[in-house]
Amino acid sequence: MTRWRETSVRTTSSTRLLVQRGLIVLLVVTALTFVALSRSQHEGMGNARARVLDGITPILSLMARPVEAWHQLSDSVTGVFTVQQDNRKLKAENDTLRHWQSVAMSLKAENESLRKLMQYQPVEGATYVSAKVTGHIGSAFSHQILINAGKNEGVSKYQAVVDAHGLIGRVMKTGEHSSRVLLLSDVNSRIPVVTAQSRERAILMGTSGEMMRLAFLSPQSKTKVGDVVVTTEDGGLLPPSIMVGKVFSIQDGTYLVKPLRPMTQPDFVRIVHYQTH
């Protein structure tokens, strides 16, 4: 029985080996046949190859779609990141340009203010200290400004302060490198003036408003609307002939004077050094 089984197993192995060798020979012959037909340009072989390609092409296209979609998605994501980076870069560049534009405009405005200020010479024989307005002190009744010049720059109490248009106030308090200026519009401001046309003396008083008021004019005053008002040396406080404003209205004996421009607008001022005689 055992011998029969061994013989059967050997027979099966031999048969399987023969089948495998036969398949190999068949595949080799088939391959050689296809090669021979391909070289011989056999029409049937060309048709078969074309049909195979026609059948495979849709499959290859279908298989390529996920790859193409992935490439498109990858390109889109890369494009989005690139656009975001470009936008951030452009925004930073725009912010920088806006900053320098603002600096340039500020410098231009300061240069224009200084140029106008240097051209205005209200008093012959006087010397000047230029200063920048660093702050405003304002309330219902108080109109004052702070400037960045003080005792170390030669500024003294009660000196006249002018801008490019005329007198705007007087120094009331000085520090080492700063001073406080009382504007003409302040309710506590009192300065001696004279009308340029009629040569009538008066006291210019602040009203804490846009207008100032002339006090102590005679009832027979010949002052008219539009007359220029300038400073006088009376009292030895101010240099003469500095422009203050113009008579704006006359009603019931009240003479209102409008300054040449609002008092709180100057960016730069000059303090007048003048020795009264």
Secondary structure in CASP SS format (residue, H / E / C, confidence):
PFRMAT SS
TARGET T0000
AUTHOR 0000-0000-0000
METHOD secondary structure of the structure
MODEL  1
M C 1.00
T H 1.00
R H 1.00
W H 1.00
R H 1.00
E H 1.00
T H 1.00
S H 1.00
V H 1.00
R H 1.00
T H 1.00
T H 1.00
S H 1.00
S H 1.00
T H 1.00
R H 1.00
L H 1.00
L H 1.00
V H 1.00
Q H 1.00
R H 1.00
G H 1.00
L H 1.00
I H 1.00
V H 1.00
L H 1.00
L H 1.00
V H 1.00
V H 1.00
T H 1.00
A H 1.00
L H 1.00
T H 1.00
F H 1.00
V H 1.00
A H 1.00
L H 1.00
S H 1.00
R H 1.00
S C 1.00
Q C 1.00
H C 1.00
E H 1.00
G H 1.00
M H 1.00
G H 1.00
N H 1.00
A H 1.00
R H 1.00
A H 1.00
R H 1.00
V H 1.00
L H 1.00
D H 1.00
G H 1.00
I H 1.00
T H 1.00
P H 1.00
I H 1.00
L H 1.00
S H 1.00
L H 1.00
M H 1.00
A H 1.00
R H 1.00
P H 1.00
V H 1.00
E H 1.00
A H 1.00
W H 1.00
H H 1.00
Q H 1.00
L H 1.00
S H 1.00
D H 1.00
S H 1.00
V H 1.00
T H 1.00
G H 1.00
V H 1.00
F H 1.00
T H 1.00
V H 1.00
Q H 1.00
Q H 1.00
D H 1.00
N H 1.00
R H 1.00
K H 1.00
L H 1.00
K H 1.00
A H 1.00
E H 1.00
N H 1.00
D H 1.00
T H 1.00
L H 1.00
R H 1.00
H H 1.00
W H 1.00
Q H 1.00
S H 1.00
V H 1.00
A H 1.00
M H 1.00
S H 1.00
L H 1.00
K H 1.00
A H 1.00
E H 1.00
N H 1.00
E H 1.00
S H 1.00
L H 1.00
R H 1.00
K H 1.00
L H 1.00
M H 1.00
Q H 1.00
Y C 1.00
Q C 1.00
P C 1.00
V C 1.00
E C 1.00
G C 1.00
A C 1.00
T E 1.00
Y E 1.00
V E 1.00
S E 1.00
A E 1.00
K E 1.00
V E 1.00
T E 1.00
G E 1.00
H E 1.00
I E 1.00
G E 1.00
S C 1.00
A C 1.00
F C 1.00
S C 1.00
H E 1.00
Q E 1.00
I E 1.00
L E 1.00
I E 1.00
N C 1.00
A C 1.00
G C 1.00
K H 1.00
N H 1.00
E H 1.00
G C 1.00
V C 1.00
S C 1.00
K C 1.00
Y C 1.00
Q C 1.00
A E 1.00
V E 1.00
V E 1.00
D C 1.00
A C 1.00
H C 1.00
G C 1.00
L E 1.00
I E 1.00
G E 1.00
R E 1.00
V E 1.00
M E 1.00
K E 1.00
T E 1.00
G C 1.00
E C 1.00
H C 1.00
S C 1.00
S E 1.00
R E 1.00
V E 1.00
L E 1.00
L E 1.00
L C 1.00
S C 1.00
D C 1.00
V C 1.00
N C 1.00
S C 1.00
R E 1.00
I E 1.00
P E 1.00
V E 1.00
V E 1.00
T E 1.00
A C 1.00
Q C 1.00
S C 1.00
R C 1.00
E C 1.00
R E 1.00
A E 1.00
I E 1.00
L E 1.00
M E 1.00
G E 1.00
T C 1.00
S C 1.00
G C 1.00
E C 1.00
M C 1.00
M E 1.00
R E 1.00
L E 1.00
A E 1.00
F C 1.00
L C 1.00
S C 1.00
P C 1.00
Q C 1.00
S C 1.00
K C 1.00
T C 1.00
K C 1.00
V C 1.00
G C 1.00
D C 1.00
V E 1.00
V E 1.00
V E 1.00
T E 1.00
T C 1.00
E C 1.00
D H 1.00
G H 1.00
G H 1.00
L C 1.00
L C 1.00
P C 1.00
P C 1.00
S C 1.00
I C 1.00
M E 1.00
V E 1.00
G E 1.00
K E 1.00
V E 1.00
F E 1.00
S E 1.00
I E 1.00
Q E 1.00
D C 1.00
G C 1.00
T E 1.00
Y E 1.00
L E 1.00
V E 1.00
K E 1.00
P E 1.00
L C 1.00
R C 1.00
P C 1.00
M C 1.00
T C 1.00
Q C 1.00
P C 1.00
D C 1.00
F E 1.00
V E 1.00
R E 1.00
I E 1.00
V E 1.00
H E 1.00
Y C 1.00
Q C 1.00
T C 1.00
H C 1.00
END
